Amino acid sequence: MITEFCKGDITEQSVDAIVNAANSSLLGGGGVDGAIHRAGGPEILAECRRLRATVLPDGLPTGDAVATTAGRLNARHVIHTVGPVHSAREDRSALLASAYRRSLEVATELGARSVAVPAVSAGVYGWPMADAARIAVETVRAFDAPGAPDLVRFVLFSDEALHAFEAAAA
């Protein structure tokens, strides 16, 4: 699996699947989540509402992932994952790693060859960028499953994030 790192807008990526740093409600929010819902259009929200009305009545658990259409995005799927809120008192690293791993498992199930991924939990959820990058890169590099994506592109929102992810990969 090839990993790439770039600064940019994840909603502009031409890939098979875009990972959304969602909240457990799946009904939109701020940051990456809000941008994906705005750019992708109402089809994404409609599928999220169907998921909530059927298989996820309590929302998507932290560390898990689920796919919907990508709506108007230049991708076939959006993979919604819920990362943990950072805590100085409790180690939630396994949940953050699980969010990446489950996203790749869902991508593999969908047959996605290329996936764009944000820095999950590193925005409003407060995860320190260097640690978030380390967990993300280690988890993606360790993922090994038949039919796994050929390319995982980390699409990062700032120079700080890009440098942290490049440093974690070095």
LUMROKOL-774007 format. One record per residue (C-alpha): residue number from 0; residue in three letters; z, x, y. Coordinates in steps of 0.25 Angstrom, whole numbers, plus 5000, padded with zeros to 4 digits. Layout:
N
<site><resi>NUM</resi><resn>ALA</resn><w>Z</w><u>X</u><v>Y</v></site>
...
END
This chain:
170
<site><resi>0</resi><resn>MET</resn><w>5000</w><u>5000</u><v>5000</v></site>
<site><resi>1</resi><resn>ILE</resn><w>4996</w><u>5005</u><v>5014</v></site>
<site><resi>2</resi><resn>THR</resn><w>5006</w><u>5003</u><v>5025</v></site>
<site><resi>3</resi><resn>GLU</resn><w>5001</w><u>5003</u><v>5040</v></site>
<site><resi>4</resi><resn>PHE</resn><w>5009</w><u>5002</u><v>5053</v></site>
<site><resi>5</resi><resn>CYS</resn><w>5003</w><u>4997</u><v>5066</v></site>
<site><resi>6</resi><resn>LYS</resn><w>5009</w><u>4991</u><v>5079</v></site>
<site><resi>7</resi><resn>GLY</resn><w>5003</w><u>4978</u><v>5082</v></site>
<site><resi>8</resi><resn>ASP</resn><w>5002</w><u>4963</u><v>5080</v></site>
<site><resi>9</resi><resn>ILE</resn><w>5004</w><u>4958</u><v>5066</v></site>
<site><resi>10</resi><resn>THR</resn><w>4997</w><u>4945</u><v>5069</v></site>
<site><resi>11</resi><resn>GLU</resn><w>4984</w><u>4953</u><v>5072</v></site>
<site><resi>12</resi><resn>GLN</resn><w>4984</w><u>4960</u><v>5058</v></site>
<site><resi>13</resi><resn>SER</resn><w>4972</w><u>4958</u><v>5048</v></site>
<site><resi>14</resi><resn>VAL</resn><w>4979</w><u>4958</u><v>5035</v></site>
<site><resi>15</resi><resn>ASP</resn><w>4981</w><u>4949</u><v>5023</v></site>
<site><resi>16</resi><resn>ALA</resn><w>4996</w><u>4946</u><v>5027</v></site>
<site><resi>17</resi><resn>ILE</resn><w>5005</w><u>4947</u><v>5039</v></site>
<site><resi>18</resi><resn>VAL</resn><w>5020</w><u>4948</u><v>5037</v></site>
<site><resi>19</resi><resn>ASN</resn><w>5028</w><u>4940</u><v>5046</v></site>
<site><resi>20</resi><resn>ALA</resn><w>5042</w><u>4944</u><v>5050</v></site>
<site><resi>21</resi><resn>ALA</resn><w>5046</w><u>4929</u><v>5049</v></site>
<site><resi>22</resi><resn>ASN</resn><w>5060</w><u>4922</u><v>5051</v></site>
<site><resi>23</resi><resn>SER</resn><w>5065</w><u>4914</u><v>5039</v></site>
<site><resi>24</resi><resn>SER</resn><w>5060</w><u>4901</u><v>5045</v></site>
<site><resi>25</resi><resn>LEU</resn><w>5046</w><u>4905</u><v>5044</v></site>
<site><resi>26</resi><resn>LEU</resn><w>5043</w><u>4896</u><v>5056</v></site>
<site><resi>27</resi><resn>GLY</resn><w>5039</w><u>4907</u><v>5066</v></site>
<site><resi>28</resi><resn>GLY</resn><w>5048</w><u>4915</u><v>5076</v></site>
<site><resi>29</resi><resn>GLY</resn><w>5046</w><u>4927</u><v>5085</v></site>
<site><resi>30</resi><resn>GLY</resn><w>5041</w><u>4941</u><v>5083</v></site>
<site><resi>31</resi><resn>VAL</resn><w>5031</w><u>4943</u><v>5072</v></site>
<site><resi>32</resi><resn>ASP</resn><w>5034</w><u>4930</u><v>5066</v></site>
<site><resi>33</resi><resn>GLY</resn><w>5030</w><u>4922</u><v>5079</v></site>
<site><resi>34</resi><resn>ALA</resn><w>5018</w><u>4931</u><v>5081</v></site>
<site><resi>35</resi><resn>ILE</resn><w>5013</w><u>4928</u><v>5067</v></site>
<site><resi>36</resi><resn>HIS</resn><w>5015</w><u>4913</u><v>5069</v></site>
<site><resi>37</resi><resn>ARG</resn><w>5008</w><u>4913</u><v>5082</v></site>
<site><resi>38</resi><resn>ALA</resn><w>4996</w><u>4921</u><v>5078</v></site>
<site><resi>39</resi><resn>GLY</resn><w>4995</w><u>4914</u><v>5064</v></site>
<site><resi>40</resi><resn>GLY</resn><w>4995</w><u>4900</u><v>5070</v></site>
<site><resi>41</resi><resn>PRO</resn><w>5002</w><u>4887</u><v>5064</v></site>
<site><resi>42</resi><resn>GLU</resn><w>4997</w><u>4889</u><v>5050</v></site>
<site><resi>43</resi><resn>ILE</resn><w>5008</w><u>4900</u><v>5047</v></site>
<site><resi>44</resi><resn>LEU</resn><w>5019</w><u>4891</u><v>5053</v></site>
<site><resi>45</resi><resn>ALA</resn><w>5014</w><u>4879</u><v>5045</v></site>
<site><resi>46</resi><resn>GLU</resn><w>5014</w><u>4887</u><v>5032</v></site>
<site><resi>47</resi><resn>CYS</resn><w>5028</w><u>4892</u><v>5035</v></site>
<site><resi>48</resi><resn>ARG</resn><w>5033</w><u>4878</u><v>5038</v></site>
<site><resi>49</resi><resn>ARG</resn><w>5027</w><u>4874</u><v>5024</v></site>
<site><resi>50</resi><resn>LEU</resn><w>5035</w><u>4885</u><v>5017</v></site>
<site><resi>51</resi><resn>ARG</resn><w>5048</w><u>4881</u><v>5024</v></site>
<site><resi>52</resi><resn>ALA</resn><w>5045</w><u>4867</u><v>5020</v></site>
<site><resi>53</resi><resn>THR</resn><w>5043</w><u>4871</u><v>5005</v></site>
<site><resi>54</resi><resn>VAL</resn><w>5047</w><u>4884</u><v>4999</v></site>
<site><resi>55</resi><resn>LEU</resn><w>5056</w><u>4890</u><v>5011</v></site>
<site><resi>56</resi><resn>PRO</resn><w>5064</w><u>4879</u><v>5016</v></site>
<site><resi>57</resi><resn>ASP</resn><w>5075</w><u>4888</u><v>5020</v></site>
<site><resi>58</resi><resn>GLY</resn><w>5065</w><u>4898</u><v>5026</v></site>
<site><resi>59</resi><resn>LEU</resn><w>5060</w><u>4912</u><v>5021</v></site>
<site><resi>60</resi><resn>PRO</resn><w>5072</w><u>4921</u><v>5016</v></site>
<site><resi>61</resi><resn>THR</resn><w>5074</w><u>4934</u><v>5023</v></site>
<site><resi>62</resi><resn>GLY</resn><w>5066</w><u>4945</u><v>5015</v></site>
<site><resi>63</resi><resn>ASP</resn><w>5056</w><u>4935</u><v>5009</v></site>
<site><resi>64</resi><resn>ALA</resn><w>5042</w><u>4933</u><v>5013</v></site>
<site><resi>65</resi><resn>VAL</resn><w>5032</w><u>4921</u><v>5012</v></site>
<site><resi>66</resi><resn>ALA</resn><w>5017</w><u>4920</u><v>5016</v></site>
<site><resi>67</resi><resn>THR</resn><w>5009</w><u>4910</u><v>5024</v></site>
<site><resi>68</resi><resn>THR</resn><w>4995</w><u>4909</u><v>5030</v></site>
<site><resi>69</resi><resn>ALA</resn><w>4992</w><u>4919</u><v>5041</v></site>
<site><resi>70</resi><resn>GLY</resn><w>4986</w><u>4907</u><v>5049</v></site>
<site><resi>71</resi><resn>ARG</resn><w>4977</w><u>4913</u><v>5060</v></site>
<site><resi>72</resi><resn>LEU</resn><w>4982</w><u>4928</u><v>5058</v></site>
<site><resi>73</resi><resn>ASN</resn><w>4972</w><u>4938</u><v>5052</v></site>
<site><resi>74</resi><resn>ALA</resn><w>4979</w><u>4938</u><v>5039</v></site>
<site><resi>75</resi><resn>ARG</resn><w>4980</w><u>4929</u><v>5027</v></site>
<site><resi>76</resi><resn>HIS</resn><w>4995</w><u>4927</u><v>5026</v></site>
<site><resi>77</resi><resn>VAL</resn><w>5008</w><u>4929</u><v>5033</v></site>
<site><resi>78</resi><resn>ILE</resn><w>5019</w><u>4934</u><v>5025</v></site>
<site><resi>79</resi><resn>HIS</resn><w>5032</w><u>4929</u><v>5032</v></site>
<site><resi>80</resi><resn>THR</resn><w>5044</w><u>4937</u><v>5029</v></site>
<site><resi>81</resi><resn>VAL</resn><w>5059</w><u>4937</u><v>5034</v></site>
<site><resi>82</resi><resn>GLY</resn><w>5065</w><u>4950</u><v>5037</v></site>
<site><resi>83</resi><resn>PRO</resn><w>5080</w><u>4951</u><v>5039</v></site>
<site><resi>84</resi><resn>VAL</resn><w>5087</w><u>4952</u><v>5053</v></site>
<site><resi>85</resi><resn>HIS</resn><w>5093</w><u>4966</u><v>5054</v></site>
<site><resi>86</resi><resn>SER</resn><w>5108</w><u>4967</u><v>5052</v></site>
<site><resi>87</resi><resn>ALA</resn><w>5117</w><u>4979</u><v>5055</v></site>
<site><resi>88</resi><resn>ARG</resn><w>5128</w><u>4974</u><v>5046</v></site>
<site><resi>89</resi><resn>GLU</resn><w>5119</w><u>4970</u><v>5033</v></site>
<site><resi>90</resi><resn>ASP</resn><w>5108</w><u>4978</u><v>5027</v></site>
<site><resi>91</resi><resn>ARG</resn><w>5096</w><u>4968</u><v>5026</v></site>
<site><resi>92</resi><resn>SER</resn><w>5086</w><u>4979</u><v>5023</v></site>
<site><resi>93</resi><resn>ALA</resn><w>5083</w><u>4973</u><v>5009</v></site>
<site><resi>94</resi><resn>LEU</resn><w>5079</w><u>4960</u><v>5016</v></site>
<site><resi>95</resi><resn>LEU</resn><w>5069</w><u>4967</u><v>5025</v></site>
<site><resi>96</resi><resn>ALA</resn><w>5063</w><u>4975</u><v>5014</v></site>
<site><resi>97</resi><resn>SER</resn><w>5062</w><u>4962</u><v>5006</v></site>
<site><resi>98</resi><resn>ALA</resn><w>5054</w><u>4955</u><v>5018</v></site>
<site><resi>99</resi><resn>TYR</resn><w>5043</w><u>4966</u><v>5017</v></site>
<site><resi>100</resi><resn>ARG</resn><w>5043</w><u>4966</u><v>5002</v></site>
<site><resi>101</resi><resn>ARG</resn><w>5042</w><u>4951</u><v>5001</v></site>
<site><resi>102</resi><resn>SER</resn><w>5031</w><u>4951</u><v>5011</v></site>
<site><resi>103</resi><resn>LEU</resn><w>5023</w><u>4961</u><v>5003</v></site>
<site><resi>104</resi><resn>GLU</resn><w>5026</w><u>4953</u><v>4990</v></site>
<site><resi>105</resi><resn>VAL</resn><w>5020</w><u>4941</u><v>4997</v></site>
<site><resi>106</resi><resn>ALA</resn><w>5008</w><u>4949</u><v>5002</v></site>
<site><resi>107</resi><resn>THR</resn><w>5006</w><u>4954</u><v>4988</v></site>
<site><resi>108</resi><resn>GLU</resn><w>5006</w><u>4939</u><v>4982</v></site>
<site><resi>109</resi><resn>LEU</resn><w>4996</w><u>4935</u><v>4993</v></site>
<site><resi>110</resi><resn>GLY</resn><w>4987</w><u>4947</u><v>4989</v></site>
<site><resi>111</resi><resn>ALA</resn><w>4988</w><u>4952</u><v>5003</v></site>
<site><resi>112</resi><resn>ARG</resn><w>4982</w><u>4966</u><v>5004</v></site>
<site><resi>113</resi><resn>SER</resn><w>4986</w><u>4969</u><v>5019</v></site>
<site><resi>114</resi><resn>VAL</resn><w>4999</w><u>4965</u><v>5026</v></site>
<site><resi>115</resi><resn>ALA</resn><w>5004</w><u>4966</u><v>5040</v></site>
<site><resi>116</resi><resn>VAL</resn><w>5019</w><u>4968</u><v>5041</v></site>
<site><resi>117</resi><resn>PRO</resn><w>5028</w><u>4968</u><v>5053</v></site>
<site><resi>118</resi><resn>ALA</resn><w>5042</w><u>4974</u><v>5055</v></site>
<site><resi>119</resi><resn>VAL</resn><w>5050</w><u>4964</u><v>5049</v></site>
<site><resi>120</resi><resn>SER</resn><w>5064</w><u>4962</u><v>5054</v></site>
<site><resi>121</resi><resn>ALA</resn><w>5062</w><u>4972</u><v>5065</v></site>
<site><resi>122</resi><resn>GLY</resn><w>5060</w><u>4963</u><v>5077</v></site>
<site><resi>123</resi><resn>VAL</resn><w>5070</w><u>4952</u><v>5080</v></site>
<site><resi>124</resi><resn>TYR</resn><w>5077</w><u>4954</u><v>5067</v></site>
<site><resi>125</resi><resn>GLY</resn><w>5082</w><u>4967</u><v>5072</v></site>
<site><resi>126</resi><resn>TRP</resn><w>5079</w><u>4977</u><v>5061</v></site>
<site><resi>127</resi><resn>PRO</resn><w>5079</w><u>4991</u><v>5066</v></site>
<site><resi>128</resi><resn>MET</resn><w>5064</w><u>4995</u><v>5066</v></site>
<site><resi>129</resi><resn>ALA</resn><w>5065</w><u>5009</u><v>5059</v></site>
<site><resi>130</resi><resn>ASP</resn><w>5073</w><u>5002</u><v>5048</v></site>
<site><resi>131</resi><resn>ALA</resn><w>5064</w><u>4990</u><v>5047</v></site>
<site><resi>132</resi><resn>ALA</resn><w>5052</w><u>4999</u><v>5046</v></site>
<site><resi>133</resi><resn>ARG</resn><w>5058</w><u>5008</u><v>5035</v></site>
<site><resi>134</resi><resn>ILE</resn><w>5061</w><u>4995</u><v>5027</v></site>
<site><resi>135</resi><resn>ALA</resn><w>5048</w><u>4990</u><v>5029</v></site>
<site><resi>136</resi><resn>VAL</resn><w>5040</w><u>5002</u><v>5026</v></site>
<site><resi>137</resi><resn>GLU</resn><w>5048</w><u>5005</u><v>5013</v></site>
<site><resi>138</resi><resn>THR</resn><w>5047</w><u>4991</u><v>5008</v></site>
<site><resi>139</resi><resn>VAL</resn><w>5032</w><u>4990</u><v>5010</v></site>
<site><resi>140</resi><resn>ARG</resn><w>5030</w><u>5004</u><v>5004</v></site>
<site><resi>141</resi><resn>ALA</resn><w>5038</w><u>5001</u><v>4992</v></site>
<site><resi>142</resi><resn>PHE</resn><w>5031</w><u>4988</u><v>4989</v></site>
<site><resi>143</resi><resn>ASP</resn><w>5023</w><u>4989</u><v>4977</v></site>
<site><resi>144</resi><resn>ALA</resn><w>5017</w><u>4977</u><v>4970</v></site>
<site><resi>145</resi><resn>PRO</resn><w>5003</w><u>4974</u><v>4963</v></site>
<site><resi>146</resi><resn>GLY</resn><w>4994</w><u>4968</u><v>4974</v></site>
<site><resi>147</resi><resn>ALA</resn><w>5003</w><u>4973</u><v>4985</v></site>
<site><resi>148</resi><resn>PRO</resn><w>4996</w><u>4974</u><v>4999</v></site>
<site><resi>149</resi><resn>ASP</resn><w>4987</w><u>4986</u><v>5002</v></site>
<site><resi>150</resi><resn>LEU</resn><w>4992</w><u>4987</u><v>5016</v></site>
<site><resi>151</resi><resn>VAL</resn><w>5004</w><u>4984</u><v>5024</v></site>
<site><resi>152</resi><resn>ARG</resn><w>5003</w><u>4985</u><v>5039</v></site>
<site><resi>153</resi><resn>PHE</resn><w>5016</w><u>4985</u><v>5047</v></site>
<site><resi>154</resi><resn>VAL</resn><w>5012</w><u>4979</u><v>5060</v></site>
<site><resi>155</resi><resn>LEU</resn><w>5023</w><u>4983</u><v>5070</v></site>
<site><resi>156</resi><resn>PHE</resn><w>5025</w><u>4977</u><v>5084</v></site>
<site><resi>157</resi><resn>SER</resn><w>5030</w><u>4990</u><v>5092</v></site>
<site><resi>158</resi><resn>ASP</resn><w>5028</w><u>5005</u><v>5092</v></site>
<site><resi>159</resi><resn>GLU</resn><w>5043</w><u>5006</u><v>5088</v></site>
<site><resi>160</resi><resn>ALA</resn><w>5040</w><u>4998</u><v>5075</v></site>
<site><resi>161</resi><resn>LEU</resn><w>5027</w><u>5005</u><v>5072</v></site>
<site><resi>162</resi><resn>HIS</resn><w>5034</w><u>5019</u><v>5073</v></site>
<site><resi>163</resi><resn>ALA</resn><w>5046</w><u>5014</u><v>5065</v></site>
<site><resi>164</resi><resn>PHE</resn><w>5037</w><u>5009</u><v>5054</v></site>
<site><resi>165</resi><resn>GLU</resn><w>5028</w><u>5022</u><v>5054</v></site>
<site><resi>166</resi><resn>ALA</resn><w>5041</w><u>5030</u><v>5054</v></site>
<site><resi>167</resi><resn>ALA</resn><w>5046</w><u>5022</u><v>5042</v></site>
<site><resi>168</resi><resn>ALA</resn><w>5033</w><u>5025</u><v>5035</v></site>
<site><resi>169</resi><resn>ALA</resn><w>5033</w><u>5040</u><v>5037</v></site>
END
